[in-house]
Amino acid sequence: MSLSNSGLITAFLVLILTACTSPARNASPAPLARQITQSPYCGLSGPGVAYVKSSDELDRFLGVSGQNLTTAAIRSVSFDREQLVFVTLGQQPTAGFSVGLRDANATGDTLLLDMAVITPEPDAMVAQVITTPCAVLAVSKDKWQRLEVTGLSDRPLIKIVGK
């Protein structure tokens, strides 16, 4: 093998190894929001949005009576990277109601959360029990000033989350 061939081979191997160790250029960013859990029994009687920024706030929020939430998943969120949003449907007259995240977008300093609401069919046989459905979302820890939640009612719910 001549010196020029071995130089070409070395250069080729260096390029391949460099390409294999370089970080991906098109890595997708972290999602703006992800659903952690949902429950038919959140214990919150009115439709609304609660923004939780710390573990102390979370402890106070989880102290509401009548909740049946999977708290292990909620408590596993690192408040260094994410914050929590509780989206509630309010009190419902039967079982069969639920709410979940459909989409999340950002416009300036506003986080837009589009929620999907599932209701029982009018002729469905459902338990006659009062429920308080909610979804718990982890949202990226950006400098959100506002949350705007759509899909729960005819008008968006707006929550000012601070400066």
N, C-alpha and C positions, 0 to 999 in steps of 0.2 A: 504494500500500500504506500503510495507516495505521500509526502508531507502535505500537499495541497488537499488531497482527499481526506486525510485524517482531520485537517483543520475544518473542512466543510462538515464532516460528521460531528465534530465537537460543537460547532456553532449550531447545528441543527438540534442536537440534544439539549443544549442550553436553552434554546427557544422553547422547546417542548416542555422542559421542566419548569421554566418560568411561567408559561401559560397555565400549567397545571396547579401552580401554587398561588397564582394571582387571585384576589377576591373577585367574585362575580360582579360584573359591571351592571347587570340588569336585575340585581336582587330586588325583589319587591319590598316596599317599605312595610313596617308594621301596620296592622289595620287600625283605623281610627276608633273602632268599637268592635267588641266581640261579646256575645251573650255567654254568661257564665252559668246561669241557672234560671229557672222560672218556677212558680208555685201557684196553686190555686188559693193558698191561704197565707197572704202576706200580712194580714192584720191591719191594713190601711184602708179606711172606709171611703175615702174620696179619690177620684182620679187625679193623678199628679206625677210630679217628677221630684226626686230627691238626689242631690249631688253630694257625694261623700268623699272628702279629701284626705282623711286620716283614719288611723285605727281607733283613735278616741271617739271620733264621730261615728264610726261603724259600731262600736260597742253600745253607744247610746241608741243608735237606730235599731239594732238587733234586740234591744230590750223591750220592744213593743209587744204587748201580749196578743195572743191569737196567731202568731206567725208559725209557719211550718216550712222553713227554708233549709236547704242543705248548706249549712254554714261553713263546712270545711272548704268547699270550693270558693266561697266568698272570701274567707279569711286567708286563702292562699295568694291573693292578689298582693303584689308588692307596690306599696304607695309611692315608692321611689320612681316607678315607671308608669303606673296607671292609677286612675281614680275610678270610683264606682258611681253608677247611675242606677237608681231604682225607678222603674216606670210602672205605675200602678193603674189598673182599670177602675179601681174603686169597688164598692160593694155590688155584687151581682146576686140575683134571686135564685139561681140554680147552679148546678155543676155544668161543665161543658164550655165555660169561657176560658180563654187563655190569651196571652199577649207575648209577642216575640219580636226580635229585631229583624227587619226586612232589609234595611240599607242604612249606611252612614256616609255623610259627606261633610266637607268643611267649606265655608264661605267666609273669608276674612277671619274674624275672631269668634265666629258662631259655628257650633257643632250642630249639624242637622241629623236627627235620628228619625227614621221612618219606621214605624212599628206596624206589625200585622196583628190584627185582632181576629180571633176565631170565636164564633158564637154557635151555640147549638141550633140545629134545624128547628123550625117552629113545631114540627110534629115529633121531635125526638123524645124518647123517654130518658129523662135525666133525674138525678137525685134532687129532691126539693130541700136544698141546703144553701145557706148564704155563703158565698165565696168572696174572696178579695184577691183576684189574680194580679200577679206582677211578673216582671222580668228584671233580672239583675245583669247589668252590662259593665264591662271593664272598658274604659275609654283611655286613649293615649293622654299622657300628662302634658298637654300643651297649654298655652296661655288662653284657654277658652274664657270669654267674657259672658257668653250666652249659650244656652242650650235651647234648641227649638225641636219639639217632638210632635210629629204628625202621625195620623192614622188612628188616634184614639177617639177623636171627636171631629166635628165639622171645622173647628178652629184649632190651630196649633197651640200646644202648651209651651209657654216660654218661661225659662228659668234663668235669672241673672246669677252667674256663679262667681262673680267677683273680679277684683283687679289684683 
